[in-house]
Structures are given as C-alpha cells and as structure tokens.
C-alpha cells in the first residue's frame, strides 16, 4: 500500500512519536539529532549500524538556528537542526542524500530526515506575517502561527500535486522534463491549480504536457514529498484521444512505451512514481481489482 512508502508516517510509526513544538522545549535531556545539510542527513561515518547521532551535539556542528525538538525517536528526544550548505563536515561524519539511491540510508532514516526538513522549511518561512509583516508567534500545541499585530493565522504550507500513469492498451505514457538528462523519463505530474478537483488537474496536466485527453481517472495512493513540501497524489488514467505532442517548454519528450520495452525505471527508488510503475505497469488485472475495492471503500 502507498501508506508504507518512504516519507509517509507509517514508515516510522513504531520509531517516532511527534510532539507539538511548544511541549517541553526547555528539556535538555540527551537524545538523538537530525542534522540536515540541504537534502542530506549527517550521520556518523564508518559505523557498523547507520543511525542518528546521539548524545551531545559535536562542538564543530554549528546550527543555523537553535535546535528544535520535533518528537521522540526510539524513546528519546529528537531535535532537528540545519547547517549551512557547502560547510565542511565535522570529522567522523558523512552526509547521505535522503532523496538519493544510497542503500545505507534506510527508509526510516530517510523518512525522519524528510519530516525534519519539512518542519525546518516551514519554520524558516513563517517568521513574519505575509499580510502585515508583523512577527509571528506560535499557536499553542500547533505548528500554526498567529500574528499579534493583525490577528492573521498561518499554518504549514503543503502543496498538493497529482502524478498519473496513463495507459493505452499495453502502452504507457512517459515524459522527459526539459531540465532532465536525455533518457530519463517519468510520469506526468503537476501542481493543483485554483478551482480544480484532483481529477480536473490530471486532465489539464496531461493535456498541457503531452497534448492528449484521458478518462477513467482513478486514485491509487499518495505520498508526502518533503522537497520541500508537497503531497503527491497518484492516479491511473486511460487514453481518450489526441496525438502525443510535448509542449516543448516544460516537457522535451513525451512518448508511448510498450510495457515490455520500458526505459530505466522512472523516479527515485523512494518515490511514488517508481511505486506506481512497479505496482501498476504490467499487472493490469490487479490494477482493476485494487481500484474496484478502493472506489467501493470510498463510496461507502
């Protein structure tokens, strides 16, 4: 199920208990650290078991802001900090990208790193009111903030995006973003626009990026994508007409690929794009069964 994808809470359900940011922030008891540099997680190098740093934060790790306690990791406080991009790493540490392919960083560590990154991203961008520029204060027991000057309230900005696998018989639609290297393909994806349902967004994005129409749109799963703060909502759809025509601006190539002659698997191994391809590209009968069950559960 998509709920078990990396970056979704289910991945760390037995390891992590989230806490509101104002709960016992003055607690100085030792615990674990999620130290981020860009989208990489700092970890002790050459240890037998890759794990978060524990105990006192090394003196040569200089956080950009004060540490923020975000919850309990394996029974101990977990604090998140960020260091400057490009800064030299402390001796004995390495930085592993949590969106990358390095198998030393397991899904649980990637997921807690993603959660920390999303929280720190929000904290950095919610210091001042976008309405009156007043300094924001935290709403108790919440990640939300309030402006004491104009009373506006602000909550974490999570941006919904659709991602869709389009099928025409035994062929699947893949696109290459203009910013990607030749040979790299993935699924059509894009941000939900004003006034759109998710299904309308699927239709528009496929039309804009590939020039075709789709029908029979059905939901298959979702994933938190903390780069920096998206919610990826996955769909399947059937070809309904038109000739494939990339827009030539955002999309350089759009092609039908046979299920038996696919390019390299699209997306990071941690992404819903890869999961959709591996789950639904060839096993068409299970697609239909799973969607029938899903649609029935939603309607009930």
LODREN-678803 format. One record per residue: x, y, z of N, C-alpha, C in turn. Coordinates in steps of 0.2 Angstrom, whole numbers, padded with zeros to 4 digits, always signed. Layout:
BEGIN
XYZXYZXYZ
...
end
This chain:
BEGIN
+0004-0006+0000+0000+0000+0000+0004+0006+0000
+0002+0012-0003+0006+0018-0003+0007+0021+0003
+0003+0019+0009+0004+0022+0015+0011+0020+0018
+0014+0015+0016+0020+0012+0018+0026+0015+0014
+0025+0019+0009+0030+0022+0006+0035+0027+0010
+0041+0027+0008+0045+0032+0012+0043+0039+0012
+0044+0042+0018+0042+0049+0019+0035+0050+0022
+0031+0044+0021+0024+0044+0025+0025+0041+0032
+0021+0044+0036+0022+0042+0044+0022+0035+0045
+0018+0031+0041+0018+0024+0043+0025+0020+0043
+0030+0023+0039+0036+0021+0039+0040+0021+0045
+0038+0026+0050+0042+0027+0056+0037+0026+0062
+0031+0023+0061+0026+0023+0066+0028+0020+0073
+0033+0015+0072+0035+0011+0078+0041+0015+0081
+0044+0020+0078+0050+0023+0080+0049+0030+0083
+0044+0033+0080+0044+0040+0081+0037+0042+0084
+0037+0047+0089+0031+0050+0091+0031+0057+0091
+0027+0060+0086+0028+0068+0085+0025+0071+0091
+0028+0077+0093+0026+0081+0098+0025+0088+0095
+0020+0092+0098+0019+0099+0096+0026+0103+0098
+0027+0108+0095+0034+0112+0095+0035+0115+0102
+0029+0117+0106+0030+0121+0112+0030+0116+0118
+0030+0110+0117+0030+0105+0123+0037+0103+0125
+0038+0106+0131+0044+0104+0134+0051+0106+0130
+0050+0112+0127+0056+0114+0123+0062+0115+0127
+0061+0117+0133+0067+0118+0138+0070+0112+0141
+0067+0106+0138+0070+0099+0141+0077+0099+0138
+0082+0098+0142+0089+0097+0140+0091+0090+0140
+0087+0085+0141+0089+0078+0142+0092+0076+0135
+0097+0071+0136+0100+0069+0130+0096+0065+0125
+0097+0065+0119+0093+0062+0114+0096+0061+0107
+0092+0061+0102+0095+0060+0095+0095+0067+0091
+0099+0067+0086+0099+0073+0082+0098+0071+0074
+0093+0075+0071+0093+0075+0064+0096+0082+0062
+0102+0081+0059+0106+0086+0057+0106+0086+0049
+0103+0092+0046+0102+0092+0039+0107+0097+0036
+0109+0095+0030+0113+0100+0026+0110+0099+0019
+0106+0104+0017+0102+0104+0011+0097+0098+0012
+0097+0093+0007+0093+0087+0007+0097+0081+0009
+0102+0082+0013+0106+0077+0016+0106+0076+0023
+0107+0070+0026+0107+0069+0033+0114+0067+0035
+0116+0071+0040+0123+0070+0043+0122+0064+0048
+0127+0059+0047+0127+0053+0051+0134+0051+0052
+0135+0048+0058+0142+0045+0060+0145+0041+0054
+0151+0042+0052+0154+0038+0046+0157+0032+0049
+0157+0026+0045+0160+0020+0046+0158+0017+0052
+0152+0018+0054+0149+0014+0060+0146+0008+0057
+0145+0002+0061+0143-0004+0059+0135-0003+0058
+0132+0001+0061+0125+0002+0060+0123+0009+0059
+0121+0011+0053+0120+0018+0052+0114+0020+0056
+0115+0026+0060+0110+0028+0065+0111+0035+0066
+0106+0039+0069+0106+0046+0070+0111+0047+0076
+0115+0053+0075+0119+0054+0081+0115+0055+0087
+0118+0053+0093+0115+0053+0099+0120+0056+0105
+0117+0059+0109+0121+0062+0115+0121+0070+0113
+0127+0072+0115+0129+0080+0114+0130+0081+0107
+0128+0087+0104+0129+0088+0098+0137+0090+0097
+0140+0087+0092+0148+0089+0092+0149+0097+0091
+0154+0099+0095+0155+0106+0095+0156+0109+0088
+0159+0105+0083+0160+0108+0077+0154+0108+0072
+0148+0106+0074+0142+0106+0071+0139+0113+0073
+0139+0118+0068+0136+0124+0070+0129+0125+0067
+0124+0125+0071+0117+0125+0068+0116+0132+0065
+0112+0133+0060+0110+0140+0058+0105+0143+0063
+0100+0139+0066+0096+0141+0071+0096+0137+0077
+0093+0139+0082+0093+0135+0088+0089+0128+0087
+0092+0123+0090+0089+0116+0089+0081+0116+0091
+0077+0112+0087+0070+0112+0088+0068+0105+0089
+0065+0104+0095+0063+0097+0097+0057+0095+0093
+0057+0090+0089+0051+0088+0085+0047+0082+0087
+0050+0078+0092+0047+0072+0094+0051+0068+0098
+0049+0061+0099+0053+0056+0102+0055+0051+0097
+0061+0049+0097+0064+0044+0092+0067+0039+0096
+0064+0033+0096+0066+0027+0099+0066+0028+0107
+0061+0032+0109+0061+0033+0116+0065+0039+0119
+0068+0043+0115+0072+0048+0117+0071+0054+0113
+0072+0061+0116+0070+0067+0112+0074+0067+0105
+0071+0069+0100+0074+0070+0094+0073+0078+0092
+0079+0081+0091+0080+0088+0089+0082+0088+0082
+0080+0093+0079+0082+0095+0072+0086+0101+0071
+0091+0101+0067+0095+0107+0066+0097+0107+0059
+0099+0113+0056+0101+0113+0049+0108+0117+0049
+0113+0114+0045+0119+0118+0045+0120+0121+0037
+0124+0125+0037+0125+0129+0030+0127+0124+0025
+0123+0125+0019+0125+0121+0013+0132+0123+0011
+0136+0118+0010+0143+0118+0007+0148+0119+0013
+0146+0119+0019+0150+0120+0025+0154+0113+0026
+0160+0113+0028+0164+0107+0029+0161+0103+0034
+0161+0096+0033+0158+0092+0038+0162+0090+0044
+0160+0089+0050+0164+0088+0056+0168+0081+0054
+0173+0080+0057+0177+0074+0057+0173+0068+0059
+0173+0063+0055+0169+0057+0058+0162+0057+0055
+0160+0062+0051+0153+0062+0049+0153+0062+0041
+0147+0059+0039+0146+0060+0031+0139+0062+0030
+0138+0065+0024+0131+0067+0023+0128+0063+0017
+0122+0059+0019+0119+0055+0014+0113+0058+0012
+0112+0059+0005+0106+0062+0002+0100+0058+0004
+0094+0060+0007+0089+0056+0009+0084+0056+0003
+0085+0059-0003+0081+0058-0009+0085+0053-0014
+0091+0051-0012+0096+0048-0016+0095+0040-0016
+0100+0037-0019+0099+0030-0020+0104+0026-0015
+0107+0029-0011+0112+0026-0006+0108+0021-0002
+0109+0015-0002+0106+0010+0002+0108+0010+0009
+0113+0013+0011+0115+0013+0018+0110+0017+0022
+0106+0022+0019+0101+0026+0022+0095+0022+0021
+0092+0019+0026+0086+0015+0026+0080+0020+0025
+0074+0017+0024+0068+0021+0023+0066+0025+0029
+0067+0022+0035+0065+0025+0041+0070+0032+0042
+0076+0031+0041+0080+0037+0042+0079+0042+0037
+0078+0040+0031+0076+0045+0025+0069+0048+0027
+0064+0045+0030+0058+0047+0032+0058+0053+0038
+0062+0051+0043+0063+0056+0048+0067+0062+0046
+0072+0061+0041+0075+0067+0039+0070+0071+0034
+0066+0068+0031+0061+0072+0027+0056+0076+0031
+0054+0073+0037+0050+0076+0041+0053+0082+0044
+0059+0081+0047+0063+0087+0049+0064+0092+0044
+0066+0090+0038+0067+0095+0033+0061+0099+0032
+0055+0096+0032+0049+0100+0030+0047+0104+0036
+0048+0102+0042+0047+0107+0048+0052+0113+0048
+0058+0112+0047+0063+0117+0047+0061+0122+0041
+0059+0119+0035+0057+0123+0030+0052+0128+0032
+0047+0125+0035+0041+0129+0037+0043+0135+0042
+0047+0132+0047+0049+0137+0052+0053+0143+0049
+0057+0142+0044+0061+0147+0041+0057+0152+0038
+0051+0149+0035+0047+0154+0031+0041+0156+0034
+0041+0156+0041+0035+0158+0044+0037+0162+0050
+0042+0166+0049+0044+0171+0054+0040+0177+0054
+0037+0179+0048+0034+0186+0048+0027+0185+0044
+0023+0189+0046+0016+0189+0043+0016+0191+0036
+0013+0187+0031+0013+0189+0024+0008+0195+0023
+0004+0196+0028-0002+0201+0027+0001+0208+0029
+0004+0208+0036+0006+0215+0038+0014+0215+0040
+0017+0210+0039+0024+0209+0040+0026+0209+0048
+0021+0208+0052+0022+0208+0059+0026+0201+0061
+0029+0201+0066+0032+0195+0068+0027+0190+0071
+0028+0184+0069+0023+0179+0071+0024+0175+0077
+0019+0173+0081+0020+0169+0087+0017+0163+0086
+0019+0158+0090+0016+0151+0089+0009+0150+0092
+0005+0146+0089-0001+0144+0092+0000+0138+0096
-0002+0139+0102+0000+0133+0107-0003+0126+0104
+0002+0121+0106+0001+0114+0104+0000+0114+0096
+0003+0118+0092+0002+0118+0085+0008+0120+0081
+0009+0118+0075+0014+0121+0071+0011+0127+0068
+0005+0129+0069+0002+0135+0066+0005+0141+0070
+0004+0147+0067+0007+0153+0070+0002+0159+0069
+0002+0164+0073-0003+0169+0073+0001+0176+0073
-0002+0181+0070+0001+0187+0070-0002+0192+0076
+0001+0194+0081-0002+0198+0086-0004+0205+0084
-0001+0207+0078-0002+0214+0075-0009+0214+0072
-0010+0209+0067-0017+0209+0063-0021+0203+0064
-0019+0199+0068-0023+0193+0070-0024+0187+0065
-0020+0188+0059-0020+0183+0054-0017+0177+0057
-0019+0171+0055-0016+0165+0057-0013+0161+0051
-0008+0158+0052-0004+0154+0047-0003+0147+0049
-0004+0143+0044-0002+0136+0045+0002+0133+0040
+0006+0127+0041+0011+0125+0036+0008+0124+0029
+0012+0126+0025+0010+0126+0018+0012+0119+0014
+0007+0115+0013+0008+0109+0010+0005+0109+0003
+0008+0108-0002+0006+0109-0009+0004+0103-0012
-0003+0102-0014-0005+0096-0017-0003+0095-0025
+0000+0090-0027+0002+0088-0034-0001+0082-0036
-0003+0081-0042-0005+0075-0045+0001+0072-0049
+0001+0065-0049+0005+0061-0053+0001+0055-0056
+0002+0054-0063-0003+0050-0066+0001+0045-0071
-0001+0039-0071+0001+0034-0076-0005+0033-0081
-0003+0035-0087-0008+0035-0092-0007+0029-0097
-0012+0025-0098-0012+0019-0102-0016+0019-0108
-0013+0016-0113-0016+0015-0120-0015+0008-0122
-0020+0003-0120-0018-0004-0121-0013-0006-0117
-0007-0009-0120-0001-0011-0117+0004-0006-0117
+0003+0000-0119+0007+0006-0119+0006+0011-0114
+0012+0014-0111+0011+0018-0106+0015+0025-0108
+0012+0030-0105+0014+0037-0107+0019+0039-0102
+0025+0041-0105+0031+0044-0100+0033+0050-0103
+0035+0055-0099+0038+0061-0102+0045+0063-0099
+0049+0067-0103+0055+0069-0100+0055+0077-0100
+0056+0079-0093+0056+0086-0092+0062+0089-0096
+0061+0095-0098+0066+0099-0102+0073+0099-0097
+0072+0099-0091+0078+0100-0087+0082+0094-0085
+0079+0088-0087+0082+0081-0086+0087+0079-0092
+0091+0075-0090+0096+0072-0095+0092+0068-0100
+0095+0067-0106+0092+0063-0111+0091+0056-0108
+0086+0052-0110+0085+0045-0107+0081+0045-0101
+0080+0050-0097+0077+0050-0091+0070+0052-0092
+0065+0047-0090+0058+0048-0091+0054+0047-0084
+0049+0050-0084+0044+0049-0078+0037+0050-0080
+0033+0050-0075+0026+0051-0076+0024+0058-0076
+0018+0059-0079+0016+0066-0079+0014+0068-0072
+0016+0074-0070+0014+0077-0063+0014+0084-0064
+0010+0087-0059+0010+0094-0058+0006+0097-0052
+0006+0103-0051+0003+0106-0045-0005+0107-0047
-0009+0106-0042-0016+0108-0042-0017+0115-0042
-0021+0117-0047-0022+0125-0048-0029+0127-0045
-0030+0134-0045-0036+0136-0042-0042+0133-0045
-0047+0131-0040-0053+0129-0043-0053+0122-0046
-0048+0118-0045-0048+0112-0048-0049+0106-0043
-0053+0101-0046-0053+0095-0042-0047+0091-0044
-0045+0086-0041-0039+0082-0042-0040+0079-0049
-0046+0077-0051-0047+0074-0057-0046+0079-0063
-0048+0085-0062-0048+0090-0067-0040+0092-0068
-0036+0092-0062-0029+0093-0063-0026+0088-0067
-0028+0081-0066-0025+0076-0070-0026+0077-0077
-0032+0079-0079-0034+0080-0086-0030+0086-0089
-0029+0092-0085-0026+0098-0088-0018+0096-0088
-0015+0093-0083-0008+0092-0084-0006+0087-0090
-0010+0082-0091-0009+0078-0096-0010+0081-0103
-0015+0085-0103-0016+0089-0109-0011+0094-0111
-0008+0098-0105-0003+0103-0106+0004+0100-0108
+0005+0094-0105+0012+0091-0105+0013+0087-0111
+0007+0083-0113+0008+0078-0118+0003+0079-0124
-0002+0084-0123-0007+0085-0129-0012+0080-0130
-0014+0076-0125-0019+0071-0126-0024+0071-0121
-0030+0068-0122-0035+0068-0117-0035+0061-0113
-0038+0061-0107-0038+0055-0103-0045+0054-0100
-0047+0048-0098-0053+0047-0095-0052+0041-0090
-0057+0039-0086-0057+0034-0082-0052+0035-0076
-0052+0041-0074-0046+0043-0069-0048+0040-0062
-0043+0036-0059-0044+0033-0053-0038+0034-0048
-0039+0035-0042-0034+0036-0037-0031+0029-0035
-0024+0030-0034-0021+0024-0032-0017+0024-0025
-0015+0030-0023-0011+0031-0017-0008+0038-0017
-0005+0040-0011-0002+0046-0010+0005+0046-0006
+0009+0051-0007+0015+0051-0003+0017+0058-0001
+0019+0059+0005+0022+0065+0007+0029+0066+0003
+0030+0072+0001+0036+0073-0003+0039+0079-0001
+0044+0078+0004+0046+0084+0008+0052+0088+0004
+0051+0090-0002+0056+0093-0006+0054+0099-0010
+0051+0104-0007+0052+0105+0001+0045+0103+0004
+0039+0103+0001+0033+0102+0005+0027+0100+0001
+0028+0095-0003+0022+0093-0007+0019+0087-0005
+0012+0086-0007+0009+0080-0006+0007+0077-0013
+0010+0071-0015+0010+0068-0021+0004+0064-0021
-0001+0065-0026-0007+0061-0026-0008+0057-0032
-0007+0050-0032-0006+0046-0038-0013+0044-0041
-0013+0043-0047-0018+0041-0051-0016+0037-0057
-0021+0033-0059-0021+0029-0066-0026+0033-0070
-0025+0033-0077-0030+0035-0082-0029+0032-0088
-0034+0032-0092-0034+0029-0099-0034+0034-0104
-0030+0032-0109-0030+0037-0115-0037+0038-0118
-0039+0044-0120-0046+0045-0123-0046+0049-0129
-0040+0051-0132-0040+0054-0139-0034+0059-0139
-0032+0060-0146-0027+0065-0147-0020+0062-0149
-0016+0066-0152-0009+0064-0153-0004+0066-0148
+0000+0062-0146+0005+0064-0141+0010+0070-0144
+0010+0076-0140+0014+0081-0143+0016+0085-0136
+0023+0085-0135+0025+0088-0129+0025+0096-0130
+0025+0099-0125+0024+0107-0125+0030+0110-0128
+0036+0107-0127+0042+0110-0130+0045+0115-0125
+0042+0116-0120+0045+0121-0115+0046+0117-0108
+0041+0115-0105+0042+0111-0099+0044+0104-0100
+0041+0101-0106+0042+0094-0107+0046+0094-0114
+0051+0091-0114+0055+0090-0120+0053+0084-0124
+0051+0078-0121+0049+0072-0125+0043+0069-0121
+0038+0067-0125+0033+0063-0122+0031+0057-0127
+0032+0051-0124+0031+0045-0129+0027+0040-0126
+0024+0035-0130+0021+0029-0128+0027+0024-0128
+0027+0020-0122+0032+0015-0121+0028+0008-0120
+0030+0003-0124+0027-0004-0123+0029-0006-0116
+0025-0010-0112+0026-0012-0106+0032-0017-0106
+0034-0020-0112+0040-0024-0112+0046-0021-0115
+0046-0014-0116+0052-0010-0118+0052-0004-0115
+0052-0004-0108+0052+0002-0104+0059+0005-0103
+0060+0012-0103+0066+0015-0101+0068+0013-0094
+0073+0015-0091+0075+0014-0084+0069+0017-0080
+0068+0013-0074+0063+0014-0070+0063+0022-0068
+0057+0025-0069+0057+0032-0068+0057+0034-0060
+0060+0039-0058+0060+0042-0052+0064+0038-0047
+0066+0042-0041+0070+0039-0036+0066+0032-0033
+0070+0028-0031+0068+0022-0028+0063+0023-0022
+0063+0029-0019+0059+0031-0014+0053+0035-0016
+0052+0035-0022+0046+0040-0025+0040+0036-0026
+0034+0039-0026+0028+0036-0028+0028+0035-0035
+0032+0039-0039+0032+0037-0046+0035+0030-0048
+0040+0029-0044+0043+0022-0045+0038+0017-0043
+0035+0018-0037+0030+0013-0034+0024+0012-0039
+0021+0017-0042+0016+0017-0047+0018+0012-0053
+0024+0014-0055+0026+0010-0061+0027+0003-0059
+0030+0001-0054+0031-0006-0052+0025-0009-0050
+0020-0006-0047+0014-0009-0045+0009-0010-0050
+0008-0005-0055+0003-0005-0060+0005-0005-0067
+0011-0006-0069+0013-0005-0076+0011-0012-0080
+0012-0018-0077+0011-0024-0080+0005-0028-0078
+0004-0028-0071-0002-0032-0068-0008-0028-0069
-0011-0028-0075-0017-0024-0076-0023-0027-0072
-0024-0034-0071-0029-0037-0068-0029-0034-0060
-0023-0034-0057-0023-0032-0050-0025-0024-0050
-0023-0021-0055-0025-0013-0055-0032-0013-0055
-0036-0017-0059-0043-0016-0059-0046-0018-0053
-0044-0024-0050-0046-0026-0043-0045-0021-0038
-0039-0019-0037-0037-0014-0032-0041-0008-0032
-0042-0005-0038-0046+0001-0039-0054+0000-0038
-0056-0006-0040-0063-0008-0038-0064-0007-0031
-0060-0011-0027-0060-0011-0020-0059-0004-0017
-0055+0000-0019-0054+0007-0017-0060+0011-0018
-0062+0011-0024-0068+0015-0026-0074+0013-0022
-0075+0007-0020-0080+0004-0016-0080+0007-0009
-0073+0007-0006-0072+0009+0000-0073+0016+0001
-0072+0020-0004-0073+0027-0004-0080+0029-0004
-0084+0026-0008-0091+0027-0009-0095+0025-0002
-0092+0020+0001-0095+0018+0007-0093+0023+0013
end
